[in-house]
Amino acid sequence: MPMFKIDGKKLLPIKEVKIDLEKDIQSLTEINLEYVFGLQFITSEFSLHNLRIDTLAFDKETNSFVIIEYKRDRNFSIVDQGYAYLSLMLNNKS
């Protein structure tokens, strides 16, 4: 999907920048987490019960944790991974 920037009354296309490594996407997101998403950064690579969460953040507005998983390519196992994270959080509410 193309993205644009506003220049007066004109829309100018924004050139896409290819990001090669998933870790680069993660670093860029974590540095700008509060600015872009309004989330408080907690930690990277959080491990619990043999699962590793790429980025763990906190949403003050909803008083809840947010899990961010990065995928450089399409991956159909993301739904299964999401269910595993949901189960992890529900079983470790405290």
C-alpha positions as CSV (number, residue, x, y, z in Angstrom):
1,M,0.0,0.0,0.0
2,P,1.6,3.3,-1.0
3,M,2.2,6.0,1.6
4,F,2.3,9.7,1.1
5,K,3.5,12.9,2.8
6,I,1.6,16.2,2.6
7,D,3.4,19.1,0.8
8,G,1.0,22.0,0.9
9,K,-2.0,20.8,-0.9
10,K,-0.1,18.0,-2.8
11,L,0.5,14.4,-1.8
12,L,4.0,13.2,-2.5
13,P,4.9,9.4,-2.4
14,I,7.2,8.2,0.3
15,K,9.9,5.9,-0.9
16,E,9.9,2.5,0.6
17,V,13.0,1.5,2.5
18,K,13.8,-2.2,2.7
19,I,14.8,-3.5,6.1
20,D,16.8,-6.7,5.8
21,L,16.9,-7.9,9.4
22,E,14.0,-8.6,11.8
23,K,16.3,-7.2,14.6
24,D,16.5,-3.9,12.8
25,I,12.7,-3.6,12.7
26,Q,12.6,-4.5,16.4
27,S,15.2,-1.8,17.4
28,L,13.5,0.9,15.3
29,T,10.1,0.0,16.9
30,E,11.4,-0.1,20.4
31,I,13.1,3.2,20.2
32,N,9.9,4.9,18.9
33,L,7.4,2.8,20.9
34,E,6.0,5.6,22.9
35,Y,5.9,8.1,20.1
36,V,4.2,5.9,17.5
37,F,2.0,3.6,19.7
38,G,1.8,5.4,23.0
39,L,3.2,2.4,24.8
40,Q,5.8,2.1,27.6
41,F,8.7,-0.1,26.7
42,I,9.3,-2.9,29.2
43,T,11.9,-5.2,27.8
44,S,13.3,-7.1,24.7
45,E,13.5,-10.8,24.3
46,F,11.5,-11.6,27.4
47,S,11.5,-15.4,28.1
48,L,9.0,-17.3,30.1
49,H,8.1,-21.0,30.0
50,N,10.2,-21.7,26.9
51,L,8.6,-18.8,24.9
52,R,10.4,-15.7,23.9
53,I,8.5,-12.4,23.4
54,D,10.3,-10.0,21.0
55,T,9.1,-6.9,22.7
56,L,7.1,-6.5,25.9
57,A,5.4,-3.2,26.4
58,F,2.7,-1.7,28.7
59,D,-0.4,0.3,27.7
60,K,-1.1,2.8,30.5
61,E,-4.5,3.6,29.0
62,T,-5.8,0.1,29.2
63,N,-3.6,-1.0,32.1
64,S,-2.4,-4.0,30.2
65,F,0.7,-5.6,28.7
66,V,1.3,-5.6,25.0
67,I,3.3,-8.3,23.2
68,I,4.9,-7.3,19.9
69,E,6.2,-10.0,17.6
70,Y,8.2,-9.1,14.5
71,K,8.1,-10.9,11.2
72,R,10.2,-9.9,8.3
73,D,8.4,-12.3,6.0
74,R,4.9,-13.7,5.8
75,N,4.5,-16.5,8.3
76,F,1.3,-18.5,8.7
77,S,2.3,-19.8,12.1
78,I,1.8,-16.4,13.7
79,V,-1.8,-17.3,14.7
80,D,-0.5,-20.3,16.6
81,Q,2.2,-18.2,18.2
82,G,-0.4,-15.6,19.2
83,Y,-2.5,-18.3,20.9
84,A,0.6,-19.5,22.7
85,Y,1.3,-16.0,24.0
86,L,-2.3,-15.5,25.0
87,S,-2.2,-18.8,27.0
88,L,1.1,-17.7,28.6
89,M,-0.4,-14.4,29.7
90,L,-3.6,-15.9,31.0
91,N,-1.7,-18.5,33.0
92,N,0.7,-15.9,34.5
93,K,-1.6,-13.0,35.3
94,S,0.1,-12.3,38.6
